[in-house]
Structure formats: C-alpha cells, structure tokens
Amino acid sequence: MIRVQGEVCSRLEESLRLEWLETNGEGGFASGTVAGANTRRYHGLLIAATKPPVGRLVLLAKLEETLVVGGQRFELGVNEYPGAVHPRGHVWLREFRLDPWPCWVWEVGGVRVEKCVFAVHGENTMVVAYACEGSPEVELELRPLIAFRDYHALTRENGSLDRRLESGEGWVRLAPYAGLAPLYLSHNATGAEVSGHWYRDFEYARERERGLDFREDLFQPLVLRYRLRGGEMAVCVASTERREAGRAAEMREQERERRARVMEPSPAREPVVQELTSAADQFLVKRGEGWTVIAGYPWFSDWGRDTMIALPGLTLATGRFEVARGILLAFAESMDQGMLPNRFPDAGEEPEYNTVDATLWFIEAVRAYVAYTGDAAFVREHLWPKLVEMVEWHLRGTRYGIRMDADGLLAASLGCN
C-alpha cells in the first residue's frame, strides 16, 4: 500500500505535486492530485475512451464536495484560480492512500470522511464513494463539474452547451453537446437539484509550466444532496452507460478480486514486486479483440515501438502470457508492407507507419515470448507467415526507403522515426 499522511497532505505545494492514476483497461482513466485540485488538462474523474483505447474525452472533470455538520459547512475540495486557492480543503486532509485504488481521509467538524475512487474494468465507469464517522447524521453535497472535451483541449464558457437533463430514480443523464458520448451520474442521493452555473478560470499549474494554455471554465449542471446516518455510504457512479449506484459494493468487490487475480502469477511475493505487477496492469488495454500497451499516461496512446519494448516486462515477467499473445496477434494483424504501426492516432484514424525499428522490436518480442513460454507452436501457427513477410519486405524495400543495405544493415530515408 502506498500511503501519504499528516503534514504532507495538508502542505498544498507538496500535495499538488503528488498525482494519482486509476485506469479501466480500455484506455480510459481518472487522474488528479492528492490535494484534490486538477493541475493538468488531463486530470479528471472520468476520461472516457470512446474508441478504445483512444478517442479520449474528459467528461466529468471533478466533484466539488461540501460536508454539512450541525449546520456548519466545510468544503473539502481545492481549486486554483488567478491569484487565489479556493476552497482550501487540504487543511483537513489527513491521509491519502492507494488501497488498491485512490482513497482520501479528511477530519473536520468532529467527523472523519473517507472517499474512494475506482474504475470498473472494461467500462468507461468510475465509482466514487464516501463514508462518514463521528456524527449521528451529516449531509454531503456534490456538485459535478463537467468539461465534455477532447483530453488534449480546454473548454470555455459557451452558449452551445445544452443545459437540459434527463433523470429518473437514482440517475441523471447529461448530453450537453451533440455527437459526444453522454454522461450518466447514478447516485443514492436524497435529492438532486438542477442548478446550471459556469465555474470560470480554473488554473492548471502543470500546463502553465509547459508553456501551454492553462485556464478553463467548467459547467456545474446540478447538486446531489446526501443525508448520511450511521455508516451509510454516499455513492456517485459516473459512466457513459446507465449503472446502478446500489451495485457499488458489488462492483467494488469484483474489482478487488480482479486485481488480486492479476497479481497471482507475479514472479515473487515481495511487496515491491507485487506493486510493480499491479502497476503493469494499468498499461495493458484492449484494442478490439486483442491487446495493446498504452505508451504512457496521461497523453500517449499505443505506439508500436514502445509496445514491443515493454511487452516482456509487462506481460512475460508478470506471467500474463495470454495478454502477450493478444498483443502479438493484434500488431501482426495491423502489419502493412512489412511494417508495424508506429502510432494509433487519438481520434481513431488509420495507424501511422513511419518507424524503422518497431518491426525489429516485434521480432525480439516474439523471441522473448518463446524463451519465457516455450510456446513455439503459437508462433508457427499464427506469426510465422507474418515474420517471413516482414523479412521479405525489408529485403526488397518498403516505406521511407527502409531496406537492407549492401552491408546487411537497415537503411532508411529522412522522415522515419
């Protein structure tokens, strides 16, 4: 378990620098800071992969949280605005941990509040759950802030946003822009109040450091109000599908069991090896019926070279042999003119074939697979014709002047990575 406690949590500069990541096996994710403020355009509670593992959209940027104890209001969140930080909920933050997903603990007004966020594997679904101890009854208010934009972009207040909501018992559906995936907020709140306000000029410090645009406006469509008594949990499920908040505990246990299964074939029981095995799982995602590797969060998709270099460590050393087979098959099927794709674009367009060495790394990954598994039959049946085709194309020449030179080495023209 990774844990941050005490003064580190409440010191804003430190807790803003510490970031967390929660992924869904589809290329979608949630991410943010220990403090609670978003400091990147890539931070959010639901970044959905609408064309898995790409087509990522920031749908739900965050939840603004207010705890009401005995009529006194305490805001738990943190935001950076021009010249100001508001609110300053980090002063009550006592603990952050990965157990195995992100969890926060605040102590305020004589109440201990715990919040946990986890992804449902294989879905664009994030579950946010709160539990309170120390008072017979408390109220919790959640104000969703939505962005509905490409995860590389930023949004500003505009008149095109459709404020209309569709709702039923325990759920709300938002579709503010035509052509984008909807957002469902399933909940067990005692009340949902339509509001409709723009929050203006959030500042993202890491974007400012990168020399990029760093201000954004977010829209707050409604307020969810919870009345919690004696161990009751407040649940908000953010998804591109309609889910049931009442199944949150079941989804939590299913996800905990899945992560435990991931670590079963780990090569050692030492905690650091277990943690690395668990971390490796976050980079393995589905592409169609096969598998691929996210080259890096938060902004990369899957790249051919990176995938083949990482395959032995992510799948073979961790005992995920079926995933290794899926990756090799998926990239073999994507081969064209003897070349592996260098990159699958974010919007789901045709892959780019402009890398000179991804094919060589593919051959090395096949070699490593056989060395780990002894499964030469799989290679003979599914990959051997592709390997032969790769060699033939490189002998006679393919894109970007890639060919075997007279000295037996590969040559390539400019413009190739």
CORZI-V135462 format. One record per run of one state. SS is the DSSP state (h for helix, s for strand, l for the rest). FROM is the first residue (numbers start at 0). LEN is the number of residues. If there is no record, write none. Layout:
ss: {SS	SS}
from: {FROM	FROM}
len: {LEN	LEN}
//
This chain:
ss: {l	s	l	h	l	h	l	s	l	s	l	s	l	s	l	s	l	s	l	s	h	s	l	s	l	s	l	s	l	s	l	s	l	s	l	s	l	s	l	h	l	s	l	s	l	h	l	h	l	s	l	s	l	s	h	l	h	l	s	l	s	l	s	l	s	l	h	l	h	l	h	l	s	l	s	l}
from: {0	1	5	6	10	11	17	18	23	28	33	43	51	53	69	71	75	77	81	83	88	92	98	101	108	110	119	124	133	136	150	164	168	170	174	182	187	190	203	204	209	214	229	232	239	244	264	270	281	283	287	289	293	302	303	316	320	333	335	336	338	339	342	343	351	352	357	373	375	396	398	401	402	404	409	411}
len: {1	4	1	4	1	6	1	5	5	5	10	8	2	16	2	4	2	4	2	5	4	6	3	7	2	9	5	9	3	14	14	4	2	4	8	5	3	13	1	5	5	15	3	7	5	20	6	11	2	4	2	4	9	1	13	4	13	2	1	2	1	3	1	8	1	5	16	2	21	2	3	1	2	5	2	6}
//
